[in-house]
C-alpha cells in the first residue's frame, strides 16, 4: 500500500470515530500526558501543541490541562516567508486566532509572541499513522519533518517530540522516506509508547 493510500485509509478510520469516542480519547491522552510532564517546572517549561482538526485527536483537553498547571503553551503558525516551515507563537485563552490556508486555527501573527524552537521543551504533534518503530505518517506537507530535522540532527537536544493519536492509527509498518524522522514517544489513549 502506498503512503498516499495508507494516509487516506487511516484518515477515514479516524473520521469514523464518534464524537464521544474522540472526546474520551482526548481526555485519556491529556491524563497520560499530565503524568509524563510531572517533574518539569511549569513556569520554566514551554509546550508546543496544535489545534486539532479533521478528526485528529482532540487537543482542547490537553491545552486546558497545560494552562491549569501553569505551563507556557505555544501553537504552530505557518511561516509567512519560509514556505513549508512553522513558527511557534504564545497561546493563552485570550489570544486571537485566525484560520490558515488549511482551515486550521492558529494565532494571529505577532512577532512579539514568537517563541524560538530553542525555548520549547516539549513538542506535541499530530499524526495520521505510526508503526512499532516510532515511524510517523503525517498529512504530507512536511512541516513537522522540517521542524524535527533540527532536533534529530542534534541542534535541539533539549526538545522532547511526542506524537499524539488514536489506538486505531497504529499499523505494522510505515514505508519511510529519506526525510522522515522517527519519534521516540507517542501517546495514545491506551498506551504511552517509547521507541
C-alpha positions, -999 to +999 in steps of 0.1 A: +000+000+000+014+034-009+018+061+017-010+081+000-034+051+001-024+044+038-029+080+047-064+080+031-074+048+048-062+059+083-079+093+079-112+075+072-107+053+102-102+085+123-133+101+108-154+071+116-148+075+154-179+090+170-176+125+187-179+107+220-150+083+212-129+112+201-137+133+232-129+103+255-096+097+237-086+134+241-093+132+278-073+100+282-043+113+264-044+145+284-043+124+316-013+103+304+005+135+292-001+151+326+018+122+342+045+124+316+051+161+324+054+155+362+087+168+374+090+195+348+087+230+363+056+245+346+068+281+348+101+272+330+086+247+305+071+256+272+049+230+254+040+233+217+006+218+209-017+221+179-053+229+173-069+196+162-090+194+130-104+169+106-108+141+131-074+145+148-072+136+184-089+165+203-062+187+219-085+211+238-084+190+269-046+190+267-044+227+262-067+233+292-047+209+313-015+227+304-030+261+312-044+249+345-010+235+356+008+268+346+028+255+315+035+280+288+017+270+257+026+278+221+008+269+188+023+264+154+018+291+127+026+286+090+058+306+084+048+337+063+081+339+045+098+305+046+075+281+027+069+247+044+082+258+078+065+266+111+068+294+137+055+289+172+035+317+190+024+320+226-011+309+232-034+319+261-072+319+265-074+355+250-051+350+220-068+360+188-070+331+163-075+330+125-079+302+100-048+294+079-049+281+043-056+246+056-086+257+077-066+252+109-069+277+137-036+295+145-027+326+165-028+359+145+009+366+136+025+390+161+063+389+161+063+398+199+047+364+206+071+343+186+089+317+207+121+302+192+123+264+190+153+266+213+129+278+241+104+249+236+109+218+258+080+196+246+067+194+210+033+177+207+024+168+171-004+152+152+000+121+132-021+102+107-004+069+115+025+053+133+042+019+135+060-002+161+093+016+155+081+052+160+078+060+123+052+087+118+029+093+089+017+129+088-005+148+065+022+150+038+032+187+040+065+180+057+061+209+082+068+188+113+096+168+095+114+201+088+109+211+125+121+177+137+151+177+115+167+204+137+161+182+168+172+149+151+205+164+139+214+173+175+208+211+172+179+210+197+189+183+223+165+196+250+134+191+228+111+162+235+089+155+205+058+134+213+032+122+187-005+121+197-030+098+181-057+072+185-050+035+191-066+028+157-038+047+139-011+022+147-001+000+117+025-028+113+049-008+091+052+026+075+074+029+045+098+056+053+113+083+031+147+098+035+133+130+052+111+111+077+122+115+113+111+087+137+096+097+171+109+084+204+075+088+221+038+085+210+008+087+233-025+070+225-055+066+249-043+030+257-006+034+259+025+056+262+048+042+235+086+046+239+108+038+209 
